[in-house]
Amino acid sequence: MSAPNTTPQANIPEVDEAEILADIKEWAGIESPSKDGIAVNRVVDVAESAMETLGMEITRRPGRDGFGDCVIARSPWGGDGPGILIMAHLDTVHPHGTIDEALKLEERDGYLYGPGVYDMKGGACLGVAALRQFVRAGRETPLPVTFLFTPDEEVGSPTSRDLIEELGQANKYVLVLEPGRDGNKVVTARKGCARYVIRAHGRPSHAGMRHQDGVSAILESARQIAKIEVLTDYETGVTANVGLWTGGSGANVRPALAEVEVDIRLPDDASAEATCAFMDSLSPVDPEVRLEIEGGLNRPPYPKTDAIAALHEQAEALALEIGMESLDDTATGGFSDGNFTAALGIPTLDGLGVDGDGAHTEEERLLIASIKPRTQLIMRLLETLD
Ligand SMILES: [Zn+2]
């Protein structure tokens, strides 16, 4: 252990790691599964009050369709012009009670375990801490900063997408505090995602006495699944997954209804267009079956543009100054709200949150040692972007 540095260097901001860790524990201690808007709003309350304390100008937009609220917090400095949008979602994939048994909130071997610590309450708290440091020091960033907290990212942001796009368009840069990637990486490209539900309507009959009168919706479903799964091409990066299949009413009944849910990941606009056109054109192999196709592109692809590459280069230079060994970038098949702003052409840098592992599992954990440098990096970005 080295002695505490009492003479901070100009380009290495001071950060209080213990304070941030306490924040993360508080936020993660409030379970917030996406579909329980009341539970999510308990964390939204905490985020809102943290922003209020910092003197940010708050707008809280009530939730819709059972989801939680959105909070927009804008810095009182920097004027009305376009600035920096910081995004964090406060919902998690973990159901209520996860924290009691399966994934207790606890420190172990340099990690903090707990639901949402990594994806992404940890990142949200780094963003709050970065702003707090500026406010405490009585300093302003060159550009105005808008912090957006959302309640429904893990289910595709059905009620916050419009706000994300609106605020994205009103800003010059977007920083997304989703988790960092293996080996201190940030994210500069994400695949798009299309989701479909395909229902096959057949005709029921007694499987013993009247087999010939029935038309099997399950058989038709199987044929459609075969057409969809072969869209997968690891070379181009398109992947198709039929992840859910339900149908039928009993072993002795020819099945009248079958339903599949499909998730397709798409690396760029061209593959998205071609694949969605293919999905919309699916037709039944058995003309007696009716197919119902619902869905489409849910998240547009987030390709690495020149502007995004430049943003990453800037972040990398700042990271080296802070003392990080590297800040490589990576592309991922997982999507985020960054897809929405990147698709609009707004330079978007993602994966700026905490390092760690085990997102969406009962091994979710954040690397405590990443709290300090990553907060410093966010601060340096906020004070150098102009
Ligand atoms: Zn996330």
Boltz pocket constraint, residues with backbone or C-beta under 6 A from the ligand:
constraints:
  - pocket:
      binder: B
      contacts: [[A, 89], [A, 119], [A, 120], [A, 153], [A, 178], [A, 179], [A, 336]]
      max_distance: 6.0
